[in-house]
C-alpha cells in the first residue's frame, strides 16, 4: 500500500513537473543585464543571441569563447523559501566553469542573519571547476558550508553542478556526448547462470579483483612529491599484498547462491526490497577496505560505488558480514562483507560500475595524503540479456530532476541523521511528560530539575548546535508556497525544522502552542533560564497591572498580522521586517552580528530579567501565529479545582507568564504549558485545597483511630459493664 502511494505521488509530481517545463521558456535573457560578460567568462566582450535551450554564447572579437546559462533554466533550484535561486554561470569549451554569480533569490538568508556576501563568496569558488570531475552528489565535507546556511549551500551546489552537466551535454562538449538511443540495451537475467565454484566465477568475470603490493603503494605515494610520505612508508616486503580486494554482484541469484550458499542467499533475498541490489566485497591484504570510521559515523569512508554520474557511499544499516564463502575453492579472506545498494541510489546492475578505494597515509599529526584506486566491474554476458532500446520519453528530464531533487533532501537528512535521532528522542520524552503530567509533576524538586535540564537541552542542542529555531518566516514561507508552486521536498530540505513543525502541528491539537513555546523554543529557553539566574542574584521582579498586562497581549498578534499581510505583497520584504525576531542574532549566530542587531536582541532580553519571558508574552509574532490555531485544540489536560480563582489565587500569582485570569480560567492563547500550576495542584505544602483536604483526612483518620481505640479498651465505669463484672 505504501509503495503504491509513493508511485502515485511520484507519477503526479513527474506530470506536474513536465507540464511546468513544457510551458516554461528560458529566463536567462531576463537576468543578463545584471552582469557584465567578463564577470562570467574572463575576457568576454558581449553576449550573443540566446539559444532556444537557454544557452547564451559569449563573444570576444567576434569569436565565441564560451557560454552562459541560468541554473533555473536547466534544473529545479527551489530553496527552503520555496522560490528559485537564480544563478548565472559561465562555461568554457573545455567544460570548465569560468564564473558564477548569484542574481536573485528569495532564500531566507536574511532570516538567519547571514550576510549575502558570504553566500556569494562560496559561489565564487566554483570558478575553474572541471565538470568532468563530477561523479555524483557531493558529501557536505566537500562543500564550503556557511554556518546557518547548510541547506542553501547544498541546494546551490546541487543546482550549479547538475545544471552545468546538462548544459555541457546540450553543447556536446568533450566527455558529455548525449547517449545514443539506438542499439539494444541490457538488463540483468535473474534466471541465467548456475551455482558453480570459485574458479569458474573468477574465470568468467563474475568475481573481479584489485591487487596492489607494498612496493607499488610506496612508489605511488612517493610519486605525489611529498617527502613526508617516506616517513610512514610500509615496511613489509615489496611483493607483499597490501590492497587485495575482490567484489561480485551477489544480488544475481546464481552468483549469490554460489558465494553465499542457499541459506545465505535466502537471508539476503529476504532483506532486499524491490529494486535493491547487493555486492560482496572481500579483502585479503594488509589494508582494510572497511576501516573503523563506520563504527563512529555509520559510513564506510574508505570506498564508494560509482556508476556514471551516480556515486553511493555505503552505511552500516546496509551492511552485513559474511560468515563463510560457500563456493568450492575459495581462498581465505580477512574481511568478507555484504553491502546493499537501495533502489533510490539509481544503480543499474547491467551497466559497468566501479568501486573506488581511498588509501591514506599520515604525513603529520592531523594531516594525511590520499590515493584512489578503482576496481571495475561489469556483469558478465552469461548473466545479462539484451533488450530492444526504447525511445526516450519526453517526460524523462522532469523525472530525472524529480529524482535528483528527492536525492538532495534525502542526502541532507542522511547528513543530519544523528541530530534527527536526538531530537526525536527529546520529542518522545516531552510527549511522555505531557501525557503523564500528574506523575511528572508529583515531586516539585524532581520536576524542577527535569524542566531546567530540558530547557538547557533546547537552548544548547536545538538552538546553538542544530540551529533549529522556528521563526514566523517559516509560517509565511509555507503560506506563500501554498499559493504558488507547493512541493513537499522544499520543506524536507531542513530535517530538524521539518520535524519541529510536524511536532508543533500535532501539539496544537493536543496542548495548544505551549508545547513549543514553553519547551522547544531556544529563545524562550534563553529567556527563562536568564530570568532564573537573575532571580538567584535577587534581581527585583516587576508585576504589571492586570489591565495593562491583558492589553499588551494584543501587540504580538498585531505584529504577526502585519507581517502576514506584508508577505502576501512581498515575502522578501516581510522577511526583512521579521527582524523584530531576535532569534537569528541570539540563537543562530550566537550574537556574532553587527552591533545594531546585537543591541536589538539585548533590548528584548533585558526586560526578561525583570518580567519573566517578556518577549514571549507581548512581542513574539511566532507565538501570536501559533496561538490562533491553538484555540482549536481538542483536549483540556490542565486540572483545576472549583476553588481556583474563587477564592484561591495562588496559581494565578505564581504563573510565570500570568496566563491565568483572576477568575481562575487558564488562557490557552498565553499558556506556555510549563506545568507549574500542575505542580501546585498536588503540592501538599502550598495548595490551600490540598492542605484543606489533607487536614480533613487527618481529622477523619484521627476520629477513626479514636473509635478503634475505644472499641479495644471499653469504659469499665459504665453500669452495664460493672454488672457484667459481678
N, C-alpha and C positions, 0 to 999 in steps of 0.2 A: 504494500500500500504506500509506504513512504517513498520507495523508489519510483513508483508511478507518479506520485505528486511532483517529485523532483523533475521527472522527464517532462511533465506537462508544463511546469514553470519554466524549464529551460526552453521548450519549444515556443512558448509565448514570448519570452524575452528575445529569442532569435528573430521571431516575426516582427516584433516591435522595433528592434534594432535595425533590421533590414528595411522596414518601412521608413524609418527616420533617415537612413543613409540614402535611400532611393530618391528622396525629395530634397536632400541637402546638397547645396552647391559649395565648392571650396570657398573658404572665408579668407584665404591668405591675403587677397588684394585689399581687404578692409584694414589690414594692420601694417602694410608695407611703409606707409607714411610715418610710422612711429620710429623707424630706424633708418640709418644710413647703410648703403650696401656694404661699405668697408667694415661696418660693425660685425657683420656676419661672415663675410668672405674677405680676407685681407687682400688689399689692392684693388678691390672691385670699384667700378665707377658708376654703374647703373643697374637697375633691374630690367629684365626683359619682359616679354608678354607672358603672363601666367598660362600654363597649360591647363587642359580640362581636368587633369587629375590633381591640380593644386600645386604642382612643382613650378617654381619661378626661376628661369635662367638668370645668372648674374654675369654681367658683361664688363670686360676691360679691353679698351682699344678695339672694340668691335668683335672681340673673341669671347666665347663663353668659357668662364674659368670655374664655374661651379653652379650650384642650385641653392635655392632657399625654399623651405617648406614650413607650414604651420602644423604643429603636432596634432592639434584637434581636428585637422582635415584628414588624418590618417588613422588615428586610434582614439577611443574614448579617453578623455583626460579629466573626467569628473573627480574633483577632490572631495574632502569631507564636507565642504559647504554645499555640495550638490550642484555646483556650477563648474563649467570647464576651466581649466588652467591653460591659457593660450601662450605658447612659447614658439618663437621663430628660431629656426635652426639653419645653419649653413652646412652644405655638404660638398665635398670635393670629388673630382672624378676617381680618386683612389679610395673612395668610401670612408674618408675621414671627416669627422665633424669639425668644421672650421670656426664655429662660433654659435652661441645660443643666448637669446635674450627673453626674459620674462616680460610679456607685453601686457597681459590683462588677466586678472583673476578675481574671484570672489571668496578666496580661501580665507578662513578666519585666522590668518596670521596675526591680524590686529587683535583677535580675541586673546591670544596668549602673549601679546605684547612684544612679539619678536620683530625687530627692525627688518623691513623688507630687504634692506641691503644685504643681510646675512643670507637670505634665500638666493638673491641674485649672485652673490659671491660663489655659492655652491654651484649654480648653473654655469658660471664662467669656467669652472674646472672641466667641463665637457669638451672644451676646445682641444682639438688634437686627438680625440678619442677615435680608435680604429673600430669601425662597426663589425669588421670581420672577426674580431675577438669576442663578440657576443655569443656565448654558448647557451644562454638561457637566463632566467631570473637570477639576480644577484642577491647574495646574503647581505643583511644590513651591515655586517662587518666590512663589506667592500665599499660602503657608502660613507660620505661625509655628512653625518647626521647633525642637525641643529637641534639643540635641546628644546623640547616642547613642540617640535615640528616634525617628528619622525614620520607620521603618516604623509604629510605634504611632500617630504623629500622622497619617500618611496614611490609616491604617485608620479612625481616629476621624473625620477629616474626611469621608471617603467615606461612613461609616455615618450620620453626622448629616445630611448633605445629602440622600442618597438616601432615607433614612427620612423626612425632613421632606417631600420632594416626594411620596412615596407617601401620607403622612398627609394632606397638603393635597388630593390627588386624591380620597382616600376621603371627605373632607368636602365636596368640590365647591367649594372656595374659588375666588374670582375668579382667573381665569388658569390654573386647574387642573381644569377640567371634564374628566371622563372622556371619551375619544374614543368617538364613536358607532360601533357595529358595523354600522349599516345603510348601504345605498347601495353602489354599485360602487367598487372601488379602481382604482388604476392601476399599470401596470408598463411598463418600457421595452420598445419594439418594435424589436428589432435589425434586422429586415428592412425596416423602413419608411424612407421618405425616399430621396433620391438625391444623387449628387455634384453640387454646384452652386457658384455663385460667391459672393464675399464679400457683395455687396449683398443677395442672396437670403437668406443666413444671418442677416445683421443685420436684415433686414426681418421674417423670421418668428420672431425671438426666439431662434434657436439661438446667437447671439452677443449678450451683454449688455455694456453699457458703463457705467462710472462716470467722470465727468469733472468736476473742480473746478479753477477758475482760481486764480491767485495772490491776487487780491483777496478771494475767498471764504475761502481758507485764512487770510489775515491777519486777516480780520474774525472768523473763528471762534476764533482764538487770543486776540484782543483781548477777546472775549466771556467768556473764562474769568475776567476780572477781575484778572489778574496783570500789573501794569505792566511787569514784566521781559520779557514776550514781545515787546514792541515793539523791544527792542534787537536782536534777531535776526530781525526780520521779513524776509520775502522781498522782494528788491529788484527783481525783474523786473516787467514791465508787468502791471497788474492783470488784463488779459484773457488773459495768457499761461497756457497749460495747465500746471498744477502736478501734479495727480494725474489721470492719464488711463489707465485700466485696462480691458481687456476680458477676458471669460472665456467658455469654451464647454466643454461636456461632450464631449470627443473620444473617450471610450470607446464612444460610439454610432457604429457603423460608417459611416453616411452622413456624419455631421458630421466624424468623424475622417479619412475619405478626402478630404473636401472641403478641409480645412485642412492636412493633413499630406502629401497625395499617397499613391499606392498603396504606395510603398516605405516612407514614414514610418509609414503605418498598419500595415503588416506588421510592422515593428520593434516598434511599440507593442503590437500584439496578442500578439507572442511574449513580451513582458515581463509581460503581465497574467496573474495566476493566476485560477482560477475565483472569481468574486465580487468581484474587484478592479474599480475604475473609475479614470478619469483625467480631469483637466481641463487645458485650456490657459489660461495667464494671460499676457496680452500688455500691455506697458507702453510708453507713448509720451511721457509728461510728464516734467517735471524730477525728480520724486520717483521713487525706485526701490522697487518693492514687494519686491525681494529683499534689498537692503542687502548688508552684508558679514559680518554676525554668523554666518551659517551656515557660513562658511569656518572659523571657530574652533570653534563648538559643534555644527555639523551640523544646526542647527534654523533654520528661517525664522521669525524672531520678529516680522516686520512684518505678517503676516496669518495668519488661520486660517479654516478652514471650519466653519460652524455649521449644524446641521440639528436642529431641535427641541432636545432636551436634550444632543445629541451635539455635541462640538467636536473638531476634529482639527487638529493643527499638523503641517506638512509638514517632512520631514527630507531631508538630502542624498541618502540612499540611494533615495528615491522620486522623485528629481528628474532631469530631463534637458532640456538645451537644444534648442530647435527651430532648425534651420538656416535654413529659409525657409518662408513660408506659401504653400501651393500654390494656394489659391483665387484666381481671377482678380479683380483689382480691389482686392486687399488693400492697405491703407496700410502705410507703413514703421513699424517698431517698434524701439525701442532694446533692449527685453528681450522675449524670446519663450521660454517655458519650459513644460514638461510636468510635472505633479505627479500621482503615483499615490496613490489612496485605497485602502488594503488592505481586504480583506473584514472583518477583525476590527474595523474602525472603526465598523461598523454603519450605513454610508451607504446610502440608498435613492435611486437616480438619478431615480426617477419622482416624487419628492416635492420641494417647493421647498427650496432651501438658500440660504445667503448666504456671501459672503466678507467678512470683517471686517478692515479695514486699520487699522493703528495708525500714526499720524503723530505724530512727536515734535518738540519744539523745546527747545533748551538755554536755560535761564534762569540757569545758574550753572556753576561749574567741573565739577561732577559731578551737577547737578540738571537734570531735564527735566520738561516738562509734556506731556500727551498728548491727542490727539483720536482718535476712532474713526469710521470711515465704512464703510457697508455697501453691497455690491454684490449685489443679489438676483438669483437665477437660478431659473427653472423650465423644465424641458424642454418645448418647445412641443408642441401637440397632434399634429402630424404624426408625431412620433417616439415616441409612447406609445400604449398601448391600454388599454381598460377591462377589468377582470376582476371577476367577482362576488365580493362580500365573503364571507369565511368566518367562522363563529362563532369567538369567541376560545376557544382551548383552555385547559382548566383548568391545564395544566402551564406556561403561558406565564410566570406570575410567577416560578416556580422557574428557568425557563430564563433569564429576564432577570437574576435575581440571580446565576446562574452566570456569565453573560456579563460582568456588571459586576464580579464578583469576579476573573474572569480578566483583565479590562481593568485592574484595580487593580494586580495583581502585574506585569503587562506594563509598566504605566506606571512602576512602581518600577524595573524592570530598565532601562527606557529612560533613566531619570534617572541611573542609575549605569553607563551604558554604558562610559565611559572607564575607570572603575575595574575593570570586568569584563575589559576587554581587557588592561589591565596585569597583573592577577592571572593571567589565562590564559597570558600570555607568560611570567610568572615560573614557573608550574607546568610549562610546557613545558621551560624551561631546567633546572629541578630534575630532571625526568624524564630529560633528556639526561645530567645529571651521574651519576645512578644507573645508567642503562643502560650508560654508557661510563665507569664509575668507574676502570678501570685507566688510561685515558688522562687523565682529570681529575685523578688523584692522582699522576701521574708526576713532576711537579715540585713539591716541598713548598712552596716560596715562592709559586709561582703559585696553588696550591690554597688556601693560607692567605689570600691576598688575595681570591680568589673567595668563600671561605666567609665571611670577615668582611664583605665587601660585601653578601652575601645576607642576613646577619643584620641589618645596618643597614637594608636594604630592608624586611625583615619587621617590625622594630620601628617604623620611621618610617611607612612606607606602609600595610602591612597593619594595624598596631596603632593608631598615633596618628592617622593620617589617615582610613583606611577603617573603623576600629573593628571589624575582622573578627577579633576574638579569640574562638575557640571556648571553650565552657565545659561543665562537666559538666551544667549545667542544660539545655543543648541535648539531651543524651542522655536526660535524664529527661523532657523535653517530648515527644520522639519516642516513647519507650516509652509514655508516658501517652496520646498520641494514638492509638497502635495499639490501645489498649484502649477507646477512646471513638469519636469521630467523625473518622476519618482522612481528611484532604483534602490532596492534593498542593499545592494553591495556598497552603495555610497555610505550607508550608516553602519556597515560592518567594518569600515576602514579602521576604526579605533575600538579595539575589543573591550577595554575597560569602560569606556564611555557608553558603549552599546549595552553592556551588561548592567551598568548602573541605571540607565534609562529604563531597561526592561524591569529591573527590580523596583524602581520608583513607580512605574505604571501599575505593577501588581500591588505595591504597598498603598497606593492611593485608594484602591478598592477596599483594603482591609483596615488600614490605620490612618489614612489621611496623609498629609505632607510631612508629618512629624518624623516618620521613619528615616527620611533622607535628611531633613533639616536638623534633626536632633542628634543623629548618629553618624551619618555618612558624608556630611558636607565638611571638607577640610577647613574652610574658612570659619564655619560655625564652630568647629572643634577648637580652632585657634582662639576665637573669642572667648569661649567658655573656659578654656584652660588658663588664658591670661587673666581672666577675672578671678579665678580661683587663687592664682598666685597673688593678685592684688589684695584679695581678702586676707591671705596669710600675712601680708605686710600691713594689715589694718587700714587699707585704703577705705575711706568712708563711702558707703553706698547711697545712691540717690533713688528715692521713690517718687515718681511723678504722680500728680493728682490723677485719679481715675478718669475724669472727664478729658483731660489733655492726652493722657495715655491712649484712650479709646479713639480719639480723633487722629492721632499720629499714625494709627494703623493704616489709614487710607493712603498714606504717602506712597508706600511700595506698590499699591495697586495702580495709582496714577502713573508712576514711572513705568510699570510694566505695560499698561495700555498705550502709553505714549510711544514706547519702543516698538510695540506690536504694530501700531498704525504706521510708524515710520518705515518698518520693514516691508510693508505692502507697497510702499513707494520705492524704496531702495534698501536692499539688505545690507549693502556695503556701508551706507550712511548709518543705519541702525547699529551696526557692529561698532562704529566709532563712538556713537553716543552711549553704547553699553559699557564704556569705560567707567561708568558710575559703579560698576562692579570692581572691587579691588582684588578679585580672585587671581587674575593674571600676575599682578605685582607680588602679592603676599604668598601665593601658593606655587604657581607655575614657575616663575622666575626667581622666587625666594628673595625679593626686594632688589634684584640686580637689574634695575631700570633707571632711566633718568630721574633726577631729583623730584620733578613735579609729580610724577606718578607715585613715587615713594611717599611723598607728603600727603597725597590724597588717601593712600592706603592707611597711613598712620592716623589721618584725621578721622577715619571710620573706626579704627581700632581703639583710639584713645578714649572715647566716651564709654566704650565697653568695659573699661576698668572701673567705672562708677555705676554704670547701668548695665547689668549683665545682658549680653547679646543685643546691644543697642542696634547694630546694623540689621540683624535678623528681624527684630521687632518692627522697625519703622522704614527701612530703606530698601531692602533686598528685592529687586524685581523678580528674581527667580522664585523666591518664596511666595511672592504675590501670584506669579503664574501657576505655581503648583497648588496654591490654596483654592483657586477657582474650581478645578475638577475635584478637589478633595472634599467638597461639600457632598459629593455623591457616594462617599464610602459607606459600605453596607453594614458594618458591624460597630457596636459600641463596646469596646473592650475595657475601658476605664471604669472601675467600680466606684460607686458613690453611696453615701448614707443619706437618709432623708433629712438628717440634721445638717448636712453640708450646706453652708450658706445661711442657714437659719436654725440655730444661732451661730454655729461654728464657722469661723473664717480662717482657720489655721492653714488649710491647703491653699486658699487664695493668696494669703500674705506670704506663703513660703514658695509659691510657684516662681521658678527662675525667670519666666518671661511674662508674668502677670496675665496668663491666658484664662484665668478663672474669674468669672464675673462675681461681684459681691453677693449676688443671689445664689451662687453655688454652681451655675452651669459652666461647663468647660467649652470654650470657643474652639471648635475644630480647625478654624482657619489660622489660629495663632498658636495652637498647641504644638510643641516640638517632641512630644512623646518621650520626655525624659524619664517618665515613670516615678517622678518624685512624689506625686500625690498618691501613688500606689504603695510606696514605702510607708508614707504616713497612714494610709488606710488600715494597715495592720501593725502599726507601731504601738506597742503596749506601754510605752513611756511618754508618748506625746499626743496621740489622738484622743480627744476627750470622749468620743463614742466608745472606743476600745477600752479606755480606762474605766468608764462607767460600767461597761459590760463586765470587765474583769472584777470590779468591786461587787457587782450584783452576784456574779458567780461565786466569788469568795464568801459573800454573806450567805448564799444558799448552801454552799459547802459546809460552812461553819454550823448552820442550823441543822443540816443533816447529820453532821458529826455529833452534835449535842444530843439529838434524838437517839442516835445509835448508842451513845454512852449511857443515856438514861435507861435504855432498854436492858443494857447489860448489868447496871447497878441500880436495882429498884429501890424506892424510898421505903425503908423499914419502919418509918414513923406512921405510915398510913394505917388506919384502923383495920382494914381488910387483911393487910399483911401481918399485923400483930395477932389477930385471931387465928390466922393460919399457923403462926409460930407456936401458939399454945397447943 
